[in-house]
Amino acid sequence: MNSPETGSASSPGGGSVEGEPVLRLSGVGKSFNGVTVLDDVSLEVPRGRFVALTGPSGAGKSTLLRLANGMHLPDRGTVSTLGEDPAACSRSRLRALRARVGFVFQQFGLVGRLSAMENVLMGALATLRLPRYGVMSYPRALRVRAVEQLDRVGLADQRFQRCDTLSGGQQQRVAVARTLLQSPELILADEPVASLDPAASVLVLDTLKRISTEDGISVLCSLHQVELALTTADQIVALRDGHLILNEPATTLTPARLHEIYTPTGEADA
Ligand SMILES: Nc1ncnc2c1ncn2[C@@H]1O[C@H](COP(=O)(O)OP(=O)(O)OP(=O)(O)O)[C@@H](O)[C@H]1O
């Protein structure tokens, strides 16, 4: 495995140590119903880096992302996320850890009948004591921040529009803005552009990449689109059948080499 250089920003969250990777998997194994899904996976995501996670369907990408925020726990090996081991966290500590980790899903996870603004504000619900109903029930400072984040993803003008009337690409950018309201140190994105057309895919990934660079947020993003992974990511990781088979800077890779990962074993030289 490569050992890419680490960044040097300090951690506002307290758990992680300056210069340490924001995510480290060491010899991780995970099985479901006796079937091994991840086997001896070791990986580091350096602070501030955009890492693309590629590999064929069923390779274990979503499972790895879920291990990173404690939605799954490893059967073997260890996970360190922002300096915390999710397996050793109490419930409240895990909640606190998850507040520092944004998650962007393929299907956006928005409430369609609510406005873009209200969906973004929901990103702060974990920090508020009482449930909120309607935009005006949120503190003014949060409303200002929500508009700022919508502006960063190019959707300030659509803030009062119902989410189910926005395009897929716009909805995913609302989901990114919602995640940003958490002020995450790490964003995990599970095939965020899988249901978008090519132009919207580029816009969503460019937005994520720009914000990652501007804010120093690390991103681990599963992607099937080889060309997009190469143009967006700093580092590319690939899984096949639960094994980590590639971990290199994007600049050292070619599309052909990455496409090979998607070629069933035995067909590569056919
Ligand atoms: N909760 C679960 N219970 C049982 N099996 C599971 C569970 N989660 C994942 N799996 C299995 O683990 C394997 C890897 O799934 P995973 O979703 O991690 O792959 P993936 O690389 O993300 O695939 P895709 O690109 O299709 O999303 C699959 O065979 C899947 O059926």
The ligand as a Gaussian input file, in Angstrom:
#p B3LYP/6-31G(d) Opt

LIG

0 1
 N      -26.119000      -5.651000       5.783000
 C      -25.754000      -6.629000       4.946000
 N      -26.159000      -7.911000       5.134000
 C      -25.770000      -8.894000       4.305000
 N      -24.984000      -8.708000       3.232000
 C      -24.545000      -7.454000       2.997000
 C      -24.898000      -6.355000       3.828000
 N      -24.320000      -5.234000       3.338000
 C      -23.627000      -5.621000       2.231000
 N      -23.762000      -6.935000       2.032000
 C      -23.141000      -7.712000       0.956000
 O      -21.777000      -7.345000       0.926000
 C      -21.302000      -7.330000      -0.422000
 C      -20.656000      -5.994000      -0.686000
 O      -21.677000      -5.005000      -0.688000
 P      -21.362000      -3.449000      -0.821000
 O      -22.689000      -2.768000      -0.863000
 O      -20.394000      -3.038000       0.208000
 O      -20.668000      -3.421000      -2.268000
 P      -20.405000      -2.172000      -3.227000
 O      -19.016000      -2.306000      -3.719000
 O      -20.760000      -0.902000      -2.533000
 O      -21.419000      -2.462000      -4.400000
 P      -22.216000      -1.418000      -5.365000
 O      -21.174000      -0.774000      -6.245000
 O      -23.144000      -2.291000      -6.136000
 O      -22.928000      -0.450000      -4.484000
 C      -22.498000      -7.623000      -1.318000
 O      -22.449000      -8.980000      -1.674000
 C      -23.680000      -7.338000      -0.422000
 O      -24.773000      -8.142000      -0.772000

